[in-house]
Amino acid sequence: MLTIDNEKGFLKRMTEHWGFDAEKAEKLAKTELEPGYARLSFKAINKVLPYLEEGLTYDKACLAAGYDHSNNNEITTSKSLGEPPSLRNPVVQKALYETRRVVNGIIRQYGRPAVIRIEMARDMKLTRRQKTELQKEQKNREKANELARGILQNEFGIQNPSRDDIQKYQMWNECGNICPYTGTVISKEMLFSPEVDIEHILPYSRSLDDSYMNKTLCTAAENRSIKHNRTPYEAYNADGEKYQAILQRAKALPHPKRRRFEQKEIDTDKFVERQLNDTRYICVEVKRYLQQTGATIEVSKGAATAALRRRWNLNKILSADGSGEKNRSDHRHHAIDATVIALTSRSLFQKLSRLSAETGASLSERGFHLDKPWPSFYDDVRGKIEGIIVSHASRRKITDAFHQDTAYGYINGNGCFAYRKPLADLRTLSMVEDIGDYKVRELVNKRLNEFNGDFKKAFGNPENPLLHLDGKTPIKSVRLHVKANEASMHPVKKDGKAYKYFKLENNHHVEIIENVTTGKREGRFVPTIDAARRARIDKKTIVKRDHGPEWKFIMSLCINDMVEITDKDGGKRYYRVKEMSGPINRIVLRDHLVTATSDNAGILRCTPNSLPSSCRKISVDCLGDVMPCND
């Protein structure tokens, strides 16, 4: 693999080494490739490339090179899914194993399915940085929505702004308060009047695109008499001057919207085909794997999933505030999505297109009527959703870090450990109080007072360093003294004596035992490093069950293990292990339904001794059936 970051160096390489002329070299230098991974290895590329250079299409070139990607005749059907193929991509490999678990459970319970529909998970292929950027974008969008909601309440007098109201206001700002089609100034008073429509740039009945990026504002008269069910190109291209003026005004819009203003044609059949077939890696591999069942496999992008979910009122099943918005803090929203995806067929897409053409409305608009799949649909789905017990994959592998990177020294006499920390990394007053040298501590407090307690301003400017009492030597780091449980520290020995310590990073599991005489329970927390030592001796001894004749082994708990607790009224509640801390003897449980993004919702903090006596460790199969766990 060759990476050249310097543009001049890249151009020089292409012209002098690869023989491109200056024009082609410049075009290649400006080409932006789609992020992701190549599907072929370097060896395979070398085999396929000569046939591509001869003019063969990709599939024929692969066939000539000995790779037959389109031959599905080798796929043998069976009653259940066998071992999935070995892939180098661990994310896809895990998806195949989860698929096997769920599908085989369904086959055991209900028999072989006739059709399996898969919705592509958009973030499965993203890198960690891309996922972070996506989450940041979502938070920014939420903030923008909240800001718009406040403005609509305070300045427009709309006390309960709907989703459409918020979008309409945002589109108004986006197009500079001007109708992109006519150039008419849209006043504040006009915005929420019948004079202004939210308009699909590419007609919904033909594109089935109800996304925000396919919507803008248009005066009602223009939309209903001229633009109507046509693309901007179709409606205005005959008048070149008017069309160019529209494109000029559209430059103020985001790029995806500008591109739609320039698009010349729509092929509905091809659009539907794209919705039901996607070639991303995970979908290809899962689809190929599922073909063993003999079922018809369809892969969709789920463009209509959100709108159908809202149209059938399924969001209200999990909506705590009755707003009808999707509740992502409850894991069961995935099951609701799966219900919609199972019903999203080619015939439904075609029906949506036909109804939109007949009514002139989109799936999300009031004028669009869509019957429920069957009369008792909502009640049936709600009943199933309310009975779900969410399965969580236990973290039993010994893969976490054994200890932290910071080295500590033991201070004899006072039971403290000392470590050094960069001055610029101090963040709290408690850290300042832990500084061992009282003279340095006084200097640090004095500097903090000068900057009104702002740590960043006090210590983050390298041009204004804090100096020692000599007035010359900068203080770059400070020595902190902290109390710590010696059991939570890992000693590193030299000549039989510990000369430095590292704080243990994670616990692998906790062993809960009960005294046979008093009935009192205790928890023996096992750090990851100790679990690794046990595994090296004998994997069966990772969990220690024999703690002496006076102790009875109750259960062991790892992160994400599931427990069932029976309350006083006989009701059962289900939790997963979220955290466990040996030094403070604490286990944190979280309600099985609540996602990790829900802050402290559904949290139960307890010690091994305070766990209810009714608490038992369970396992949950892929169909939600609860079974006692044979620990």
C-alpha positions as semicolon CSV with decimal commas, in nm:
position;residue;x (nm);y (nm);z (nm)
1;M;0,000;0,000;0,000
2;L;0,136;0,343;-0,097
3;T;0,022;0,664;0,076
4;I;0,134;1,006;-0,052
5;D;0,003;1,302;0,149
6;N;0,187;1,574;-0,045
7;E;-0,004;1,683;-0,358
8;K;0,307;1,788;-0,549
9;G;0,474;1,458;-0,467
10;F;0,166;1,270;-0,583
11;L;0,155;1,457;-0,915
12;K;0,526;1,396;-0,967
13;R;0,485;1,023;-0,897
14;M;0,199;0,992;-1,146
15;T;0,372;1,178;-1,428
16;E;0,732;1,057;-1,386
17;H;0,682;0,705;-1,249
18;W;0,342;0,595;-1,385
19;G;0,351;0,794;-1,710
20;F;0,024;0,992;-1,680
21;D;-0,002;1,320;-1,866
22;A;-0,048;1,638;-1,662
23;E;-0,425;1,663;-1,723
24;K;-0,503;1,305;-1,615
25;A;-0,268;1,332;-1,318
26;E;-0,449;1,642;-1,194
27;K;-0,791;1,475;-1,233
28;L;-0,674;1,169;-1,039
29;A;-0,525;1,387;-0,765
30;K;-0,863;1,556;-0,715
31;T;-1,062;1,230;-0,716
32;E;-1,221;1,145;-0,379
33;L;-1,262;0,769;-0,330
34;E;-1,544;0,625;-0,122
35;P;-1,417;0,541;0,230
36;G;-1,400;0,174;0,326
37;Y;-1,214;-0,141;0,231
38;A;-1,137;-0,310;-0,100
39;R;-1,310;-0,644;-0,142
40;L;-1,012;-0,803;-0,321
41;S;-0,671;-0,888;-0,188
42;F;-0,359;-0,766;-0,368
43;K;-0,311;-1,119;-0,505
44;A;-0,666;-1,130;-0,642
45;I;-0,634;-0,782;-0,794
46;N;-0,325;-0,893;-0,987
47;K;-0,523;-1,188;-1,123
48;V;-0,836;-0,993;-1,219
49;L;-0,675;-0,673;-1,351
50;P;-0,532;-0,814;-1,678
51;Y;-0,882;-0,928;-1,783
52;L;-1,031;-0,590;-1,695
53;E;-0,763;-0,425;-1,910
54;E;-0,876;-0,649;-2,198
55;G;-1,220;-0,492;-2,169
56;L;-1,408;-0,763;-1,982
57;T;-1,671;-0,659;-1,730
58;Y;-1,593;-0,718;-1,363
59;D;-1,801;-1,037;-1,325
60;K;-1,651;-1,192;-1,641
61;A;-1,300;-1,084;-1,540
62;C;-1,346;-1,255;-1,202
63;L;-1,473;-1,569;-1,375
64;A;-1,174;-1,570;-1,611
65;A;-0,941;-1,532;-1,313
66;G;-1,101;-1,828;-1,139
67;Y;-1,337;-1,642;-0,906
68;D;-1,708;-1,709;-0,960
69;H;-1,885;-1,460;-0,732
70;S;-2,225;-1,508;-0,893
71;N;-2,242;-1,887;-0,875
72;N;-2,490;-1,971;-0,603
73;N;-2,536;-2,329;-0,718
74;E;-2,277;-2,439;-0,466
75;I;-2,499;-2,325;-0,180
76;T;-2,666;-2,629;-0,026
77;T;-2,986;-2,592;0,171
78;S;-3,025;-2,745;0,514
79;K;-3,278;-2,751;0,795
80;S;-3,065;-2,516;1,004
81;L;-2,766;-2,289;0,956
82;G;-2,430;-2,456;1,001
83;E;-2,098;-2,302;1,097
84;P;-2,059;-1,967;0,918
85;P;-1,770;-1,915;0,677
86;S;-1,448;-1,781;0,821
87;L;-1,403;-1,413;0,735
88;R;-1,126;-1,171;0,814
89;N;-1,365;-0,895;0,914
90;P;-1,449;-0,951;1,286
91;V;-1,759;-0,728;1,275
92;V;-1,912;-0,928;0,990
93;Q;-1,802;-1,256;1,150
94;K;-1,985;-1,166;1,472
95;A;-2,293;-1,067;1,271
96;L;-2,294;-1,413;1,107
97;Y;-2,278;-1,590;1,443
98;E;-2,561;-1,376;1,582
99;T;-2,760;-1,445;1,264
100;R;-2,706;-1,818;1,308
101;R;-2,823;-1,804;1,669
102;V;-3,144;-1,616;1,592
103;V;-3,241;-1,792;1,269
104;N;-3,179;-2,140;1,409
105;G;-3,391;-2,049;1,712
106;I;-3,673;-1,939;1,482
107;I;-3,645;-2,258;1,275
108;R;-3,662;-2,474;1,589
109;Q;-3,971;-2,290;1,710
110;Y;-4,163;-2,215;1,391
111;G;-4,001;-2,405;1,106
112;R;-3,811;-2,281;0,804
113;P;-3,914;-1,926;0,695
114;A;-4,034;-1,857;0,341
115;V;-3,882;-1,506;0,318
116;I;-3,609;-1,338;0,523
117;R;-3,570;-0,960;0,498
118;I;-3,256;-0,782;0,612
119;E;-3,222;-0,409;0,671
120;M;-2,874;-0,274;0,623
121;A;-2,725;-0,130;0,943
122;R;-2,582;0,204;0,830
123;D;-2,314;0,231;1,097
124;M;-2,176;-0,125;1,078
125;K;-1,903;-0,023;0,835
126;L;-1,807;0,304;1,003
127;T;-1,475;0,350;1,180
128;R;-1,467;0,463;1,542
129;R;-1,388;0,818;1,429
130;Q;-1,675;0,815;1,180
131;K;-1,915;0,686;1,447
132;T;-1,800;0,964;1,682
133;E;-1,859;1,221;1,409
134;L;-2,205;1,074;1,339
135;Q;-2,297;1,091;1,708
136;K;-2,171;1,449;1,721
137;E;-2,382;1,534;1,416
138;Q;-2,689;1,377;1,578
139;K;-2,635;1,580;1,897
140;N;-2,595;1,899;1,693
141;R;-2,919;1,817;1,512
142;E;-3,096;1,765;1,844
143;K;-2,966;2,102;1,969
144;A;-3,081;2,271;1,647
145;N;-3,427;2,115;1,689
146;E;-3,447;2,234;2,049
147;L;-3,341;2,584;1,945
148;A;-3,603;2,590;1,668
149;R;-3,868;2,462;1,910
150;G;-3,792;2,748;2,152
151;I;-3,808;3,009;1,875
152;L;-4,139;2,873;1,747
153;Q;-4,285;2,886;2,096
154;N;-4,157;3,234;2,184
155;E;-4,165;3,419;1,851
156;F;-4,430;3,237;1,646
157;G;-4,672;3,152;1,928
158;I;-4,674;2,776;1,844
159;Q;-4,683;2,619;2,190
160;N;-4,645;2,256;2,080
161;P;-4,441;2,261;1,757
162;S;-4,470;1,942;1,554
163;R;-4,183;1,777;1,366
164;D;-4,313;1,933;1,043
165;D;-4,327;2,278;1,207
166;I;-3,963;2,249;1,313
167;Q;-3,854;2,130;0,968
168;K;-4,049;2,407;0,798
169;Y;-3,880;2,671;1,011
170;Q;-3,536;2,518;0,946
171;M;-3,603;2,509;0,570
172;W;-3,710;2,875;0,587
173;N;-3,371;2,970;0,734
174;E;-3,191;2,734;0,496
175;C;-3,327;2,900;0,179
176;G;-3,276;3,252;0,314
177;N;-3,652;3,318;0,356
178;I;-3,694;3,296;-0,023
179;C;-3,886;3,043;-0,231
180;P;-3,617;2,867;-0,441
181;Y;-3,858;2,825;-0,732
182;T;-4,011;3,173;-0,764
183;G;-3,777;3,400;-0,570
184;T;-4,075;3,519;-0,362
185;V;-3,980;3,649;-0,018
186;I;-4,149;3,433;0,247
187;S;-4,239;3,651;0,543
188;K;-4,275;3,534;0,900
189;E;-4,653;3,566;0,868
190;M;-4,661;3,361;0,544
191;L;-4,447;3,075;0,668
192;F;-4,714;2,878;0,854
193;S;-5,003;2,991;0,637
194;P;-5,156;2,791;0,347
195;E;-4,951;3,012;0,111
196;V;-4,634;2,806;0,166
197;D;-4,587;2,429;0,118
198;I;-4,316;2,186;0,219
199;E;-4,233;2,045;-0,123
200;H;-4,049;1,730;-0,239
201;I;-3,774;1,831;-0,481
202;L;-3,791;1,489;-0,647
203;P;-4,159;1,385;-0,644
204;Y;-4,226;1,139;-0,364
205;S;-4,457;0,923;-0,575
206;R;-4,168;0,849;-0,808
207;S;-3,864;0,855;-0,580
208;L;-4,019;0,737;-0,249
209;D;-3,763;0,972;-0,093
210;D;-3,921;1,137;0,213
211;S;-3,593;1,247;0,369
212;Y;-3,519;1,599;0,485
213;M;-3,266;1,635;0,203
214;N;-3,546;1,591;-0,053
215;K;-3,760;1,870;0,091
216;T;-3,766;2,247;0,057
217;L;-4,021;2,530;0,062
218;C;-4,233;2,645;-0,229
219;T;-4,523;2,886;-0,263
220;A;-4,845;2,684;-0,270
221;A;-4,961;2,831;-0,601
222;E;-4,633;2,741;-0,776
223;N;-4,621;2,395;-0,625
224;R;-4,976;2,299;-0,722
225;S;-5,000;2,456;-1,065
226;I;-4,649;2,439;-1,218
227;K;-4,396;2,229;-1,019
228;H;-4,655;1,964;-0,928
229;N;-4,536;1,603;-0,971
230;R;-4,219;1,683;-1,165
231;T;-3,851;1,731;-1,095
232;P;-3,718;2,089;-1,113
233;Y;-3,546;1,998;-1,440
234;E;-3,866;1,860;-1,592
235;A;-4,077;2,155;-1,478
236;Y;-3,847;2,444;-1,568
237;N;-3,578;2,332;-1,813
238;A;-3,783;2,448;-2,114
239;D;-3,737;2,805;-1,991
240;G;-3,357;2,809;-1,965
241;E;-3,336;3,152;-1,804
242;K;-3,590;3,066;-1,532
243;Y;-3,425;2,731;-1,462
244;Q;-3,082;2,891;-1,424
245;A;-3,229;3,143;-1,181
246;I;-3,370;2,855;-0,976
247;L;-3,032;2,679;-0,973
248;Q;-2,871;3,005;-0,865
249;R;-3,109;3,037;-0,569
250;A;-3,061;2,667;-0,487
251;K;-2,689;2,730;-0,428
252;A;-2,782;2,848;-0,078
253;L;-2,910;2,497;0,000
254;P;-2,703;2,197;0,121
255;H;-2,524;2,001;-0,152
256;P;-2,765;1,699;-0,151
257;K;-3,055;1,936;-0,220
258;R;-2,867;2,128;-0,491
259;R;-2,790;1,797;-0,662
260;R;-3,159;1,706;-0,669
261;F;-3,241;2,038;-0,836
262;E;-3,005;1,939;-1,118
263;Q;-3,119;1,574;-1,151
264;K;-3,277;1,511;-1,491
265;E;-3,475;1,188;-1,449
266;I;-3,611;0,933;-1,200
267;D;-3,662;0,563;-1,260
268;T;-3,904;0,434;-0,995
269;D;-3,840;0,068;-1,076
270;K;-3,466;0,118;-1,035
271;F;-3,524;0,307;-0,710
272;V;-3,731;0,020;-0,568
273;E;-3,463;-0,223;-0,685
274;R;-3,198;-0,019;-0,501
275;Q;-3,410;-0,023;-0,185
276;L;-3,433;-0,402;-0,188
277;N;-3,076;-0,481;-0,292
278;D;-2,763;-0,340;-0,137
279;T;-2,409;-0,463;-0,195
280;R;-2,240;-0,361;0,128
281;Y;-2,013;-0,630;0,262
282;I;-2,212;-0,734;0,567
283;C;-2,534;-0,764;0,366
284;V;-2,368;-0,970;0,094
285;E;-2,217;-1,214;0,341
286;V;-2,529;-1,247;0,557
287;K;-2,746;-1,291;0,249
288;R;-2,512;-1,556;0,107
289;Y;-2,505;-1,735;0,444
290;L;-2,885;-1,728;0,485
291;Q;-2,938;-1,883;0,142
292;Q;-2,856;-2,216;0,309
293;T;-3,210;-2,207;0,453
294;G;-3,366;-2,215;0,106
295;A;-3,571;-1,904;0,189
296;T;-3,601;-1,600;-0,037
297;I;-3,357;-1,339;0,096
298;E;-3,422;-0,967;0,045
299;V;-3,194;-0,683;0,159
300;S;-3,340;-0,334;0,199
301;K;-3,206;0,008;0,291
302;G;-3,514;0,074;0,498
303;A;-3,595;0,413;0,345
304;A;-3,960;0,382;0,449
305;T;-3,904;0,215;0,787
306;A;-3,922;0,532;0,999
307;A;-4,224;0,669;0,811
308;L;-4,414;0,338;0,830
309;R;-4,336;0,307;1,198
310;R;-4,487;0,652;1,254
311;R;-4,781;0,592;1,018
312;W;-4,880;0,274;1,203
313;N;-4,836;0,453;1,543
314;L;-4,579;0,196;1,655
315;N;-4,361;0,464;1,819
316;K;-4,630;0,510;2,085
317;I;-4,568;0,161;2,220
318;L;-4,242;0,273;2,384
319;S;-4,306;0,649;2,401
320;A;-4,298;0,748;2,769
321;D;-4,422;1,105;2,709
322;G;-4,679;1,019;2,444
323;S;-4,497;1,231;2,184
324;G;-4,493;0,951;1,928
325;E;-4,118;0,993;1,871
326;K;-3,892;0,689;1,852
327;N;-3,760;0,589;2,194
328;R;-3,398;0,490;2,135
329;S;-3,332;0,451;2,509
330;D;-3,529;0,124;2,506
331;H;-3,365;-0,174;2,337
332;R;-3,705;-0,296;2,216
333;H;-3,715;-0,026;1,946
334;H;-3,504;-0,270;1,740
335;A;-3,786;-0,526;1,761
336;I;-4,035;-0,266;1,637
337;D;-3,804;-0,185;1,346
338;A;-3,775;-0,557;1,270
339;T;-4,155;-0,584;1,256
340;V;-4,172;-0,301;1,001
341;I;-3,882;-0,442;0,798
342;A;-4,054;-0,782;0,781
343;L;-4,357;-0,610;0,624
344;T;-4,156;-0,392;0,385
345;S;-4,185;-0,588;0,062
346;R;-4,162;-0,501;-0,306
347;S;-4,542;-0,496;-0,327
348;L;-4,558;-0,247;-0,038
349;F;-4,308;-0,014;-0,209
350;Q;-4,516;-0,028;-0,524
351;K;-4,833;0,038;-0,324
352;L;-4,672;0,342;-0,158
353;S;-4,574;0,477;-0,500
354;R;-4,927;0,427;-0,636
355;L;-5,099;0,586;-0,335
356;S;-4,865;0,884;-0,344
357;A;-4,938;0,939;-0,713
358;E;-5,314;0,920;-0,645
359;T;-5,321;1,150;-0,341
360;G;-5,030;1,382;-0,420
361;A;-4,902;1,329;-0,064
362;S;-4,608;1,149;0,091
363;L;-4,614;0,876;0,351
364;S;-4,546;1,125;0,632
365;E;-4,826;1,367;0,532
366;R;-5,183;1,369;0,660
367;G;-5,346;1,321;0,321
368;F;-5,174;0,986;0,275
369;H;-5,396;0,701;0,400
370;L;-5,237;0,360;0,452
371;D;-5,431;0,074;0,608
372;K;-5,279;-0,131;0,888
373;P;-5,144;-0,470;0,777
374;W;-5,439;-0,630;0,966
375;P;-5,711;-0,490;1,198
376;S;-5,552;-0,590;1,532
377;F;-5,199;-0,508;1,415
378;Y;-5,115;-0,241;1,677
379;D;-5,246;-0,444;1,974
380;D;-5,073;-0,759;1,851
381;V;-4,737;-0,584;1,813
382;R;-4,770;-0,406;2,148
383;G;-4,844;-0,734;2,324
384;K;-4,536;-0,899;2,177
385;I;-4,310;-0,599;2,246
386;E;-4,421;-0,570;2,610
387;G;-4,334;-0,936;2,666
388;I;-3,977;-0,909;2,535
389;I;-3,683;-0,991;2,758
390;V;-3,369;-0,852;2,599
391;S;-3,070;-1,084;2,566
392;H;-2,725;-0,936;2,632
393;A;-2,398;-1,104;2,534
394;S;-2,187;-1,173;2,844
395;R;-1,829;-1,052;2,845
396;R;-1,648;-1,365;2,959
397;K;-1,339;-1,338;2,741
398;I;-1,020;-1,232;2,913
399;T;-0,945;-0,944;2,680
400;D;-0,953;-0,626;2,890
401;A;-0,644;-0,439;3,008
402;F;-0,490;-0,595;3,318
403;H;-0,396;-0,263;3,476
404;Q;-0,361;0,110;3,414
405;D;-0,047;0,255;3,256
406;T;0,043;0,492;3,542
407;A;0,314;0,362;3,777
408;Y;0,267;0,421;4,152
409;G;0,519;0,414;4,436
410;Y;0,429;0,298;4,787
411;I;0,489;0,548;5,068
412;N;0,587;0,363;5,384
413;G;0,420;0,470;5,703
414;N;0,099;0,632;5,584
415;G;-0,052;0,372;5,351
416;C;-0,048;0,606;5,049
417;F;0,061;0,560;4,692
418;A;0,236;0,833;4,496
419;Y;0,237;0,908;4,123
420;R;0,328;1,197;3,899
421;K;0,078;1,391;3,692
422;P;0,139;1,673;3,438
423;L;0,039;2,006;3,588
424;A;-0,171;2,086;3,282
425;D;-0,381;1,772;3,348
426;L;-0,506;1,886;3,690
427;R;-0,882;1,928;3,675
428;T;-1,022;1,934;4,030
429;L;-0,947;2,091;4,369
430;S;-0,925;1,744;4,523
431;M;-0,628;1,673;4,293
432;V;-0,464;1,993;4,416
433;E;-0,514;1,880;4,777
434;D;-0,341;1,550;4,691
435;I;-0,015;1,728;4,594
436;G;0,247;1,591;4,834
437;D;0,483;1,893;4,844
438;Y;0,299;2,159;5,045
439;K;0,511;2,439;4,894
440;V;0,417;2,335;4,542
441;R;0,057;2,298;4,659
442;E;0,057;2,659;4,782
443;L;0,198;2,783;4,449
444;V;-0,069;2,590;4,258
445;N;-0,350;2,729;4,479
446;K;-0,218;3,082;4,442
447;R;-0,211;3,054;4,062
448;L;-0,564;2,910;4,061
449;N;-0,694;3,203;4,265
450;E;-0,539;3,445;4,015
451;F;-0,747;3,284;3,739
452;N;-1,067;3,243;3,945
453;G;-1,034;2,864;3,962
454;D;-1,003;2,812;3,584
455;F;-0,757;2,521;3,553
456;K;-0,717;2,555;3,177
457;K;-0,626;2,923;3,191
458;A;-0,406;2,878;3,499
459;F;-0,194;2,588;3,375
460;G;-0,273;2,538;3,006
461;N;-0,065;2,822;2,861
462;P;0,296;2,707;2,795
463;E;0,402;3,069;2,744
464;N;0,307;3,151;3,104
465;P;0,443;2,856;3,309
466;L;0,411;2,824;3,686
467;L;0,759;2,858;3,839
468;H;0,916;2,704;4,150
469;L;1,015;2,926;4,442
470;D;1,349;2,998;4,272
471;G;1,152;3,193;4,009
472;K;1,333;3,015;3,727
473;T;1,237;2,648;3,708
474;P;0,898;2,569;3,551
475;I;0,673;2,321;3,733
476;K;0,582;2,070;3,463
477;S;0,441;1,790;3,679
478;V;0,336;1,736;4,038
479;R;0,359;1,438;4,272
480;L;0,022;1,328;4,409
481;H;-0,034;1,117;4,720
482;V;-0,352;0,908;4,715
483;K;-0,510;0,649;4,942
484;A;-0,571;0,316;4,770
485;N;-0,665;-0,035;4,871
486;E;-0,351;-0,244;4,835
487;A;-0,562;-0,530;4,700
488;S;-0,649;-0,311;4,400
489;M;-0,280;-0,254;4,316
490;H;-0,061;-0,491;4,116
491;P;0,300;-0,501;4,244
492;V;0,599;-0,532;4,015
493;K;0,884;-0,701;4,197
494;K;1,259;-0,687;4,167
495;D;1,483;-0,912;4,375
496;G;1,171;-1,034;4,554
497;K;1,056;-0,686;4,657
498;A;0,786;-0,466;4,508
499;Y;0,938;-0,147;4,369
500;K;0,636;-0,008;4,182
501;Y;0,263;-0,069;4,153
502;F;-0,005;-0,044;3,885
503;K;-0,373;0,005;3,961
504;L;-0,577;-0,293;3,845
505;E;-0,798;-0,183;3,557
506;N;-1,088;-0,431;3,539
507;N;-1,258;-0,713;3,720
508;H;-1,332;-1,023;3,514
509;H;-1,607;-1,153;3,743
510;V;-1,732;-1,162;4,100
511;E;-1,792;-1,486;4,289
512;I;-2,087;-1,456;4,527
513;I;-2,068;-1,695;4,821
514;E;-2,286;-1,748;5,128
515;N;-2,180;-1,841;5,481
516;V;-2,352;-2,169;5,570
517;T;-2,384;-2,067;5,936
518;T;-2,490;-1,701;5,927
519;G;-2,642;-1,687;5,578
520;K;-2,442;-1,370;5,510
521;R;-2,323;-1,328;5,154
522;E;-1,992;-1,195;5,030
523;G;-1,844;-1,118;4,694
524;R;-1,494;-1,220;4,588
525;F;-1,401;-0,991;4,301
526;V;-1,155;-1,148;4,057
527;P;-0,940;-0,901;3,859
528;T;-0,877;-0,977;3,493
529;I;-0,510;-1,043;3,563
530;D;-0,601;-1,313;3,819
531;A;-0,855;-1,468;3,580
532;A;-0,576;-1,486;3,320
533;R;-0,347;-1,663;3,569
534;R;-0,621;-1,917;3,646
535;A;-0,690;-1,975;3,276
536;R;-0,322;-2,040;3,215
537;I;-0,333;-2,321;3,472
538;D;-0,673;-2,467;3,387
539;K;-0,959;-2,294;3,207
540;K;-1,209;-2,475;3,429
541;T;-1,072;-2,293;3,735
542;I;-1,139;-1,939;3,609
543;V;-1,444;-1,938;3,839
544;K;-1,354;-2,076;4,181
545;R;-1,643;-2,267;4,340
546;D;-1,473;-2,414;4,643
547;H;-1,414;-2,146;4,907
548;G;-1,394;-2,383;5,204
549;P;-1,650;-2,585;5,401
550;E;-1,803;-2,276;5,565
551;W;-1,897;-2,117;5,233
552;K;-2,161;-2,213;4,978
553;F;-2,108;-2,101;4,618
554;I;-2,412;-1,908;4,489
555;M;-2,314;-1,775;4,146
556;S;-2,054;-1,581;3,951
557;L;-2,132;-1,266;3,756
558;C;-1,951;-1,114;3,459
559;I;-2,033;-0,790;3,278
560;N;-2,366;-0,828;3,090
561;D;-2,467;-1,145;3,277
562;M;-2,843;-1,146;3,333
563;V;-3,021;-1,182;3,667
564;E;-3,387;-1,220;3,760
565;I;-3,521;-1,055;4,078
566;T;-3,867;-1,138;4,217
567;D;-4,037;-0,851;4,402
568;K;-4,276;-0,873;4,699
569;D;-4,581;-0,902;4,473
570;G;-4,434;-1,191;4,279
571;G;-4,345;-0,981;3,976
572;K;-4,018;-1,050;3,802
573;R;-3,767;-0,788;3,694
574;Y;-3,463;-0,850;3,477
575;Y;-3,126;-0,678;3,493
576;R;-2,784;-0,708;3,334
577;V;-2,455;-0,649;3,516
578;K;-2,330;-0,306;3,410
579;E;-2,030;-0,253;3,641
580;M;-1,854;-0,419;3,932
581;S;-1,590;-0,269;4,157
582;G;-1,389;-0,476;4,402
583;P;-1,231;-0,193;4,604
584;I;-1,571;-0,051;4,701
585;N;-1,750;-0,388;4,700
586;R;-2,021;-0,274;4,459
587;I;-2,222;-0,427;4,177
588;V;-2,418;-0,201;3,942
589;L;-2,717;-0,355;3,763
590;R;-2,913;-0,197;3,478
591;D;-3,264;-0,277;3,361
592;H;-3,240;-0,514;3,062
593;L;-3,450;-0,280;2,844
594;V;-3,248;0,038;2,897
595;T;-2,970;0,134;2,653
596;A;-2,630;0,266;2,754
597;T;-2,723;0,614;2,627
598;S;-2,984;0,662;2,901
599;D;-2,754;0,805;3,170
600;N;-2,861;0,660;3,509
601;A;-3,202;0,527;3,406
602;G;-3,289;0,180;3,535
603;I;-2,983;0,157;3,761
604;L;-2,971;-0,062;4,074
605;R;-2,658;-0,031;4,292
606;C;-2,591;-0,296;4,553
607;T;-2,327;-0,498;4,733
608;P;-2,305;-0,877;4,706
609;N;-2,459;-0,897;5,053
610;S;-2,748;-0,664;4,967
611;L;-2,853;-0,852;4,653
612;P;-3,211;-0,972;4,709
613;S;-3,229;-1,336;4,811
614;S;-3,463;-1,395;4,516
615;C;-3,189;-1,290;4,275
616;R;-3,087;-1,571;4,043
617;K;-2,860;-1,581;3,744
618;I;-3,039;-1,660;3,417
619;S;-2,973;-1,695;3,048
620;V;-3,203;-1,565;2,775
621;D;-3,223;-1,742;2,441
622;C;-3,264;-1,565;2,106
623;L;-3,644;-1,591;2,126
624;G;-3,658;-1,430;2,471
625;D;-3,717;-1,746;2,675
626;V;-3,569;-1,737;3,026
627;M;-3,375;-2,034;3,161
628;P;-3,183;-2,081;3,487
629;C;-2,812;-2,058;3,427
630;N;-2,604;-2,356;3,530
631;D;-2,310;-2,153;3,657
